[in-house]
Amino acid sequence: MALNKATLQTSLQAIFEDLSDKSAADVAQQMADAIDAYVKTGTVPAGIPITGTSPAGPVTGATSGPGSIA
């Protein structure tokens, strides 16, 4: 999972450096947007083992492609 912590830190620092004339709701929205963007940079590689059950019995395998958070 390749989360870009440096970009999140830069975004939050910019928010904190410009707090003049902003309501708490505005700052909270900016922070939520920065965190949302940060989380969505995460990816999951292919090949993660999976197990489960079905009416036919146990199922095993692995993910076939990379995943991302939408």
C-alpha positions in Angstrom: 0.0 0.0 0.0 1.8 3.1 -1.2 0.3 5.9 0.8 1.9 9.3 0.2 2.4 10.6 3.7 4.5 13.6 2.6 1.7 14.9 0.4 -0.7 14.6 3.3 1.7 16.5 5.6 2.1 19.3 3.0 -1.7 19.6 2.5 -2.3 19.8 6.3 0.5 22.3 6.8 -1.0 24.5 4.1 -4.4 24.4 5.9 -2.9 25.2 9.2 -0.8 28.1 7.8 -3.9 29.8 6.4 -6.5 29.7 9.2 -7.4 33.4 8.9 -11.1 34.2 8.2 -12.0 30.5 8.1 -14.7 28.8 10.1 -14.2 25.6 11.9 -16.5 24.0 9.4 -14.3 25.2 6.5 -11.1 23.9 8.1 -12.8 20.6 8.9 -13.9 20.3 5.3 -10.4 21.0 4.0 -8.9 18.5 6.3 -11.5 15.9 5.4 -10.7 16.5 1.7 -6.9 16.1 2.3 -7.4 12.9 4.3 -9.8 11.5 1.7 -7.3 12.2 -1.1 -4.5 10.6 1.0 -6.5 7.4 1.6 -7.4 7.1 -2.0 -3.7 7.0 -3.0 -3.5 3.5 -1.4 -3.3 0.4 -3.5 -3.3 -3.3 -2.9 -1.1 -5.5 -5.0 -2.3 -8.6 -6.9 -1.7 -12.1 -5.5 -3.2 -11.7 -2.0 -4.5 -15.1 -0.9 -8.2 -15.4 -0.3 -10.4 -18.1 1.2 -14.1 -18.4 1.5 -17.0 -20.8 1.4 -19.7 -21.5 -1.2 -22.6 -23.9 -1.4 -20.2 -26.2 -3.2 -17.6 -26.1 -0.4 -14.4 -24.2 0.5 -12.9 -21.8 -2.0 -9.3 -20.7 -2.2 -7.3 -18.6 -4.6 -5.6 -15.2 -4.9 -6.5 -11.8 -6.1 -5.8 -11.5 -9.8 -5.2 -7.7 -10.2 -4.3 -4.7 -8.1 -7.0 -2.9 -6.1 -7.5 0.7 -5.2 -9.8 2.6 -2.9 -12.4 4.6 -4.8 
